[in-house]
């Protein structure tokens, strides 16, 4: 480690390349330290997410005018553009030791949310174990080597470490809230509606009996799930039929139909005319 005015520390940085900048999570910094008696960071803000893990000693975190004392095994997060401050009491024993990982990217808000970390409650006590500590130092040891490899090596290693961190958090309890599984079913429909899925498939995905699922979906969304599914398919069908010269058979198979006849029949029932009518016009 290198000696600084307020700590002994190792800081490892990474400048993402063009490909890495499109990742959901982009590792940019990792490090670990041993604090000196004058250790005091902030008040300040940073432009990325930074997860800090307390290895030894204790640190006082000050955010939103509130102070929290954190000790070994605790985790806290620094959110982008949020004023924070953390420090120790001089002559505290044992000396504060921490490691941290910092990242940016569109998935980081979901990662912190999955861990249960928020601006109002940015810490978790008694969070991590010795296995994670060993994994962190192993990743730090490999950091410089991974940076020099291909475009995905560092990101892959970082995702592996994040996965270990997420798995340490308490599993998300299965929610009985109707809005939750209705939203999940809609996500599922939009992802797989071209694959020939049925209402039974959707109900099975969210673990709800088909008839109950259909009734509640209708109440919450205002339309039956079968109709919701059909609307998506037929909207796509009309767009492709009227704007491309793809064979009808190709369109039928691409939208989850087993043959041209079943697709043509469904198309005519929905739009009032067969696909060929819209091709001619």
C-alpha positions in Angstrom: 0.0 0.0 0.0 1.0 3.6 -0.6 1.2 6.1 2.3 -1.1 9.2 2.0 -1.7 12.0 4.5 -4.7 10.3 6.1 -4.3 6.6 5.2 -2.3 3.8 3.7 -4.1 2.6 0.6 -4.1 0.9 -2.7 -6.2 2.5 -5.4 -6.8 0.7 -8.7 -8.5 2.5 -11.6 -10.0 1.6 -14.9 -11.0 3.8 -17.9 -13.8 2.0 -19.8 -13.4 1.5 -23.5 -16.2 2.2 -26.0 -17.6 -1.3 -25.7 -17.5 -1.4 -21.9 -19.4 2.0 -21.7 -22.5 0.2 -23.0 -22.4 -2.3 -20.2 -25.1 -2.2 -17.5 -22.4 -2.1 -14.8 -19.0 -0.5 -15.5 -16.2 -1.1 -13.0 -14.1 2.0 -12.6 -12.3 1.8 -9.3 -11.4 -0.6 -6.5 -9.2 -0.2 -3.4 -8.5 -0.9 0.2 -6.9 1.0 3.1 -5.8 1.3 6.6 -6.8 4.7 8.2 -4.5 7.0 10.1 -5.7 8.8 13.2 -6.6 11.9 11.1 -8.8 10.0 8.7 -11.7 12.2 7.5 -13.3 12.1 4.1 -15.6 14.9 3.0 -18.1 16.6 3.0 -18.0 15.9 -0.7 -19.9 14.1 -3.5 -18.8 11.7 -6.3 -20.2 11.0 -9.7 -20.5 7.2 -9.4 -21.7 4.5 -7.0 -19.1 3.3 -4.4 -19.7 0.3 -2.1 -17.6 0.3 1.0 -17.0 -2.7 3.3 -15.6 -2.3 6.9 -12.9 -4.9 7.5 -11.7 -3.7 10.9 -12.3 -0.9 13.4 -15.2 1.5 13.1 -16.2 4.5 11.0 -18.8 7.2 11.4 -20.9 7.8 8.3 -22.6 11.2 8.0 -25.4 11.5 5.3 -28.5 13.7 5.4 -27.4 15.2 8.7 -27.5 11.8 10.3 -24.6 9.9 11.8 -24.2 6.2 11.9 -21.4 4.2 13.5 -20.4 1.2 11.4 -18.0 -1.6 12.3 -16.6 -4.9 11.0 -18.8 -6.6 8.5 -20.9 -3.6 7.7 -21.5 -2.1 4.2 -22.3 1.4 3.1 -22.8 2.9 -0.3 -22.0 6.4 -1.6 -24.6 7.5 -4.2 -23.8 9.7 -7.1 -24.0 13.5 -6.5 -25.0 13.0 -2.9 -23.1 14.8 -0.2 -21.4 12.4 2.2 -18.8 12.4 4.9 -17.1 9.7 6.9 -14.4 9.7 9.5 -12.9 8.1 12.6 -12.2 9.2 16.2 -8.5 9.8 16.6 -6.6 7.0 18.4 -9.4 4.5 17.8 -8.3 0.8 18.1 -8.1 -1.3 16.1 -7.4 0.9 13.1 -10.1 1.3 10.5 -9.6 -0.9 7.5 -11.9 -0.9 4.5 -12.2 -2.0 0.9 -14.4 -0.6 -1.8 -15.6 -1.1 -5.3 -16.9 1.7 -7.5 -19.0 1.5 -10.6 -21.3 3.3 -12.9 -23.9 2.2 -15.5 -27.7 1.8 -15.9 -27.8 -1.3 -13.7 -26.2 0.2 -10.6 -29.5 1.7 -9.3 -31.0 -1.8 -9.6 -28.0 -3.4 -7.8 -28.2 -1.0 -4.8 -32.0 -1.4 -4.7 -31.6 -5.2 -4.8 -29.3 -4.9 -1.8 -31.8 -2.7 0.0 -29.6 0.4 0.0 -31.3 3.8 -0.4 -30.3 7.4 0.0 -32.3 7.4 3.3 -30.8 4.1 4.5 -27.4 3.7 2.7 -25.9 1.0 4.9 -26.4 -2.6 6.0 -25.0 -4.0 9.3 -23.4 -7.4 9.6 -23.5 -7.8 5.9 -20.5 -9.7 4.5 -18.4 -12.7 5.4 -14.8 -13.9 5.1 -15.5 -15.5 1.7 -16.4 -12.1 0.2 -13.4 -10.6 1.8 -11.1 -13.2 0.1 -12.9 -12.8 -3.2 -12.4 -9.0 -3.1 -8.7 -9.2 -2.5 -8.4 -11.9 -5.2 -10.2 -9.6 -7.6 -8.0 -6.7 -6.6 -4.9 -8.9 -7.2 -6.1 -9.7 -10.7 -7.3 -6.2 -11.6 -4.3 -5.0 -13.5 -4.0 -8.3 -15.4 -7.7 -8.3 -16.3 -7.6 -4.6 -17.5 -5.0 -5.6 -20.1 -7.0 -8.6 -21.5 -10.0 -8.5 -23.8 -13.0 -6.2 -23.5 -15.0 -8.4 -21.2 -12.5 -9.9 -18.8 -12.6 -7.1 -16.2 -16.4 -6.7 -16.5 -16.8 -10.5 -16.2 -14.8 -10.6 -13.0 -16.6 -7.6 -11.6 -20.0 -9.2 -12.3 -18.9 -12.3 -10.5 -17.9 -10.2 -7.5 -21.2 -8.3 -7.6 -23.1 -11.6 -7.9 -21.5 -12.8 -4.7 -22.4 -9.5 -3.0 -26.0 -9.7 -4.1 -26.3 -13.3 -2.9 -25.3 -12.2 0.5 -28.3 -9.9 0.7 -31.6 -11.3 2.0 -33.6 -13.0 -0.8 -36.4 -10.9 -2.1 -39.6 -12.3 -0.5 -42.3 -13.5 -2.9 -44.8 -10.7 -2.9 -48.5 -11.3 -2.7 -49.2 -7.9 -4.0 -51.4 -8.2 -7.1 -49.6 -5.3 -8.8 -46.3 -7.1 -8.6 -47.3 -10.2 -10.5 -49.4 -8.3 -13.0 -46.4 -6.2 -13.8 -44.2 -9.3 -14.1 -46.7 -10.9 -16.4 -46.7 -7.8 -18.7 -42.9 -7.9 -18.8 -43.1 -11.6 -19.7 -45.6 -10.9 -22.5 -43.6 -8.1 -24.1 -40.5 -10.3 -24.0 -42.0 -13.5 -25.5 -45.2 -12.6 -27.4 -43.6 -13.6 -30.7 -42.8 -17.0 -29.4 -46.3 -18.4 -29.5 -46.9 -18.2 -25.7 -50.4 -18.7 -24.3 -52.3 -17.3 -21.3 -51.6 -20.5 -19.5 -47.8 -20.0 -20.1 -48.1 -16.5 -18.6 -50.1 -17.6 -15.6 -47.6 -20.4 -14.9 -44.7 -17.9 -15.1 -46.2 -15.8 -12.3 -47.4 -18.8 -10.4 -51.1 -17.9 -10.5 -54.0 -20.2 -11.5 -55.1 -19.4 -15.1 -58.7 -18.3 -14.4 -57.7 -16.2 -11.4 -54.8 -14.7 -13.3 -57.1 -13.8 -16.3 -59.8 -12.2 -14.0 -57.4 -10.1 -12.0 -55.4 -9.1 -15.1 -58.6 -7.8 -16.6 -59.5 -5.9 -13.5 -56.1 -4.2 -13.2 -55.2 -3.7 -16.9 -58.7 -3.2 -18.3 -58.3 -5.9 -21.0 -58.2 -9.7 -21.0 -54.6 -11.1 -21.2 -55.5 -13.0 -24.4 -56.6 -9.8 -26.0 -53.5 -7.9 -24.7 -51.3 -10.6 -26.2 -53.3 -10.6 -29.5 -53.0 -6.8 -29.8 -49.3 -6.9 -29.6 -49.0 -9.6 -32.2 -51.4 -8.1 -34.6 -49.9 -4.6 -34.3 -46.6 -6.1 -35.3 -48.2 -8.2 -38.0 -49.8 -5.1 -39.7 -46.6 -3.2 -39.5 -44.6 -6.0 -41.1 -47.2 -6.8 -43.7 -47.7 -3.2 -44.8 -44.1 -2.1 -44.8 -42.1 -5.0 -46.0 -42.1 -7.6 -48.9 -41.3 -10.5 -46.6 -43.3 -13.7 -47.5 -46.4 -14.2 -45.4 -45.1 -17.6 -44.4 -42.0 -15.9 -42.9 -44.0 -13.4 -41.1 -46.3 -16.1 -39.7 -43.4 -18.2 -38.3 -41.7 -15.0 -36.9 -44.8 -14.1 -34.9 -45.2 -17.6 -33.3 -47.7 -19.1 -35.7 -47.2 -22.7 -36.9 -48.4 -22.1 -40.4 -49.7 -19.5 -42.9 -53.3 -20.6 -42.6 -53.6 -20.0 -38.8 -51.8 -16.7 -39.1 -54.0 -15.5 -42.0 -57.2 -16.6 -40.2 -56.1 -14.7 -37.1 -55.1 -11.6 -39.1 -58.4 -11.4 -40.9 -60.4 -11.9 -37.8 -58.5 -9.0 -36.1 -58.1 -6.6 -39.0 -61.1 -7.4 -41.1 -59.1 -8.3 -44.2 -56.4 -10.9 -45.0 -52.7 -9.9 -45.2 -52.8 -9.8 -49.0 -55.4 -7.0 -48.9 -52.9 -4.7 -47.2 -50.1 -5.8 -49.5 -52.1 -4.8 -52.6 -52.8 -1.3 -51.2 
